[in-house]
Amino acid sequence: MNTVYDFAYGTWAVFLREMLLLKNKLKKFGFVVYSLVSPLIFLTAFGFGFGSRISFDGVRYEYFLVQGIVCMTSMMNSYNLVMTSVSFGRLYTKSFQNIITSPVSALSVMTGLVMSGILRGVMASVVVMSAGFLLFDVFPFGFYSVVAIFFNLLFFSSLGVMIGLYLKDMEANAMIMNFFIMPMNFFSGTFYPVDNLPSLLNKLVYIFPLTHTNIIIRAVNMDSSVIMSLITLIVLTVAAFLCGVLMLNRYSE
């Protein structure tokens, strides 16, 4: 019983710390713009640029686009904000070391950080969903969307912890963004179906978690491709979460 209580109390303490930091950040206009301006620009530019002129399998492009932008937004915000919190806390303010030296388990720290990433990603995703509804009168989300977004947030929040612990300086994150995050934005089915890609590239993009998120969020029924994407995303999520816990257990700086 004490173990469960300690886990819950430690998780809440870490989560509350992150929410207090987020509260201060939300007061800064630059932070809000940084978190939301890119997805909203993509949404308006592609939505008005193509809009009703094209469709995929009889589905209006606005539906396709809004789903993809929400996946991208949940990825970017959960990853970036957790990674930044951990890496800045380690490298500059040195506040992260206080968490590690406190009597809080690595599992509690990981869970609290991931929960904060999920909440941040949900907040940004709701803004994009609302913009899609207001601008294009579409709300293409259902049960599969909830599943897809949840595991997307869970995976990229966990990845944010891992990268935040790994970085030696913030410049190294630029390489990760350029060679991993940005390609996912454009080649994982956010703006167009991956089937439109050349055959070799079409196969390669399935290594990206965001590709599987996009497949699930656009699912009409649970066919074999959706099941495989769901299994892949769950396996990647569990692996990233456990890897984050292991890195926290071994953390020394």
C-alpha positions in Angstrom: 0.0 0.0 0.0 2.8 2.4 0.9 4.5 1.6 -2.4 1.4 2.6 -4.4 0.9 5.7 -2.2 4.6 6.7 -2.7 4.3 6.2 -6.5 1.1 8.3 -6.7 2.5 11.0 -4.5 5.8 11.2 -6.3 4.1 11.3 -9.7 1.7 14.0 -8.6 4.6 16.1 -7.3 6.5 15.9 -10.6 3.4 16.6 -12.6 2.5 19.6 -10.4 6.0 21.0 -10.9 5.7 20.7 -14.6 2.2 22.4 -14.6 3.5 25.3 -12.5 6.3 25.8 -15.1 3.7 25.5 -17.9 1.6 28.2 -16.2 4.5 30.6 -16.2 5.2 29.8 -19.8 1.6 30.3 -20.9 1.9 34.0 -19.8 4.6 34.5 -22.5 3.3 35.3 -25.9 6.4 33.8 -27.6 5.8 30.5 -26.0 2.2 30.3 -27.3 3.2 31.3 -30.8 6.1 28.8 -30.8 3.7 26.0 -29.8 0.8 26.7 -32.1 1.8 29.0 -35.0 3.3 26.3 -37.2 0.4 23.8 -37.2 -2.1 26.7 -37.7 -0.1 28.0 -40.6 0.0 24.5 -42.2 -3.7 24.1 -41.6 -4.8 27.4 -43.2 -2.2 27.3 -46.0 -3.0 23.7 -47.2 -6.7 23.9 -46.2 -7.4 27.0 -48.2 -4.8 26.2 -50.9 -6.3 22.8 -51.8 -9.4 22.5 -49.8 -12.4 21.1 -51.7 -10.4 21.0 -54.9 -9.0 17.5 -54.1 -10.1 14.4 -52.1 -8.6 11.1 -51.2 -10.9 8.0 -51.6 -13.9 10.3 -51.7 -12.9 12.0 -48.4 -12.7 15.8 -48.4 -9.1 17.0 -48.1 -10.0 19.2 -45.2 -10.9 16.0 -43.2 -7.7 14.4 -44.2 -5.7 17.5 -43.4 -7.2 18.3 -40.0 -6.6 14.7 -38.8 -2.9 14.8 -40.0 -2.3 18.3 -38.5 -3.7 17.1 -35.1 -1.3 14.1 -35.1 1.6 16.4 -36.0 0.7 18.9 -33.3 0.3 16.3 -30.6 3.7 14.9 -31.6 5.5 18.3 -31.7 4.1 19.7 -28.5 4.4 16.6 -26.3 8.0 15.9 -27.5 9.3 19.5 -27.6 7.9 20.7 -24.3 9.0 17.6 -22.3 12.4 17.5 -24.0 12.9 21.2 -23.3 11.8 21.0 -19.7 14.2 18.0 -19.0 17.2 19.3 -20.9 17.0 22.9 -19.7 16.5 21.7 -16.2 19.6 19.5 -16.5 21.9 21.8 -18.5 21.0 25.4 -17.4 18.8 25.8 -14.3 20.1 22.6 -12.7 16.6 22.1 -11.2 16.3 18.7 -12.7 19.0 17.4 -10.4 16.7 18.3 -7.5 14.1 15.9 -8.7 16.6 13.1 -9.1 18.0 13.6 -5.6 14.5 13.7 -4.0 13.0 10.6 -2.6 10.9 10.0 -5.7 11.3 6.8 -7.8 12.4 6.9 -11.4 9.0 5.4 -12.4 7.2 8.3 -10.6 9.5 10.9 -12.3 8.9 9.3 -15.7 5.1 9.0 -15.2 4.8 12.6 -14.0 6.8 14.0 -16.9 4.9 11.9 -19.5 1.6 13.0 -18.0 2.6 16.6 -18.3 3.6 16.0 -22.0 0.2 14.4 -22.6 -1.7 17.3 -21.2 0.4 19.8 -23.1 -0.2 17.9 -26.3 -3.9 17.6 -25.7 -4.2 21.4 -25.1 -2.5 22.1 -28.4 -4.5 19.5 -30.3 -7.8 20.9 -29.0 -6.8 24.3 -30.4 -6.1 22.8 -33.9 -9.4 20.7 -33.7 -11.3 23.9 -32.9 -9.5 25.8 -35.8 -10.4 23.0 -38.2 -14.1 23.2 -37.1 -14.2 27.0 -37.3 -12.4 27.3 -40.6 -13.6 24.3 -42.5 -16.6 23.1 -40.6 -15.1 19.6 -40.1 -14.6 17.5 -37.0 -13.4 14.1 -38.3 -12.7 12.5 -34.9 -14.1 9.4 -33.2 -13.0 6.5 -31.1 -10.0 5.6 -33.3 -8.9 9.2 -33.1 -8.7 9.1 -29.3 -6.7 5.9 -29.4 -4.3 7.2 -32.0 -3.7 10.6 -30.2 -3.3 9.0 -26.8 -0.5 6.6 -27.9 1.0 9.3 -30.0 1.2 11.6 -27.0 2.5 8.8 -24.8 5.2 7.8 -27.2 6.5 11.3 -28.0 6.3 12.4 -24.3 8.5 9.4 -23.4 10.8 10.2 -26.3 11.1 13.7 -25.0 12.3 12.5 -21.6 14.8 10.2 -23.3 16.2 12.9 -25.6 16.2 15.5 -22.8 18.3 13.1 -20.7 20.6 12.3 -23.6 21.4 15.8 -24.9 24.8 17.3 -24.0 23.8 20.7 -25.5 20.8 22.2 -27.1 22.5 22.4 -30.5 22.3 18.6 -30.7 18.5 18.7 -30.7 18.6 20.6 -34.0 20.1 17.4 -35.6 17.3 15.3 -34.1 14.7 17.7 -35.4 16.2 17.9 -38.9 16.8 14.2 -39.4 13.9 12.6 -37.4 11.1 14.9 -36.4 10.9 17.1 -39.5 10.9 14.2 -42.0 8.1 12.6 -40.0 6.0 15.8 -40.4 6.1 15.6 -44.2 6.5 11.9 -45.1 4.2 10.2 -42.5 0.9 10.9 -44.2 0.2 14.2 -42.6 -0.5 16.1 -45.8 -1.1 13.3 -48.3 -1.4 9.5 -48.3 1.9 7.6 -48.0 0.7 5.5 -50.9 1.5 8.4 -53.1 5.2 8.1 -52.3 7.7 6.2 -54.4 7.8 2.5 -53.5 11.1 2.5 -51.6 10.2 5.6 -49.6 6.7 4.2 -49.0 8.3 1.2 -47.2 10.7 3.4 -45.3 8.1 5.7 -43.8 6.6 2.8 -41.8 9.6 3.1 -39.4 8.1 6.4 -38.3 5.6 6.2 -35.3 3.7 9.1 -36.8 2.9 7.1 -39.9 1.1 4.5 -37.7 -0.7 7.3 -35.8 -2.0 8.7 -39.0 -3.2 5.3 -40.2 -5.1 4.7 -36.9 -6.7 8.2 -36.7 -8.1 7.8 -40.2 -9.4 4.2 -39.7 -13.0 3.5 -40.5 -12.9 -0.1 -39.2 -10.4 -2.3 -37.4 -8.8 -4.1 -40.4 -5.4 -5.8 -40.5 -3.4 -2.7 -41.4 -4.9 -0.8 -38.5 -4.3 -3.6 -36.1 -0.6 -3.9 -37.1 -0.2 -0.1 -36.8 -1.8 -0.2 -33.3 0.4 -3.1 -32.2 3.5 -1.3 -33.6 2.6 1.9 -31.8 1.9 0.2 -28.5 5.2 -1.8 -28.7 7.2 1.4 -29.5 5.4 3.3 -26.7 6.1 0.7 -24.0 9.7 0.4 -25.2 10.2 4.2 -25.0 8.6 4.5 -21.6 10.6 1.7 -20.1 13.8 3.0 -21.7 13.1 6.4 -20.1 12.6 4.8 -16.7 15.9 2.9 -17.1 17.8 6.1 -18.1 16.4 7.9 -15.1 17.5 5.0 -12.8 21.0 5.3 -14.2 21.1 9.1 -14.4 24.2 10.6 -12.8 25.4 14.1 -13.5 
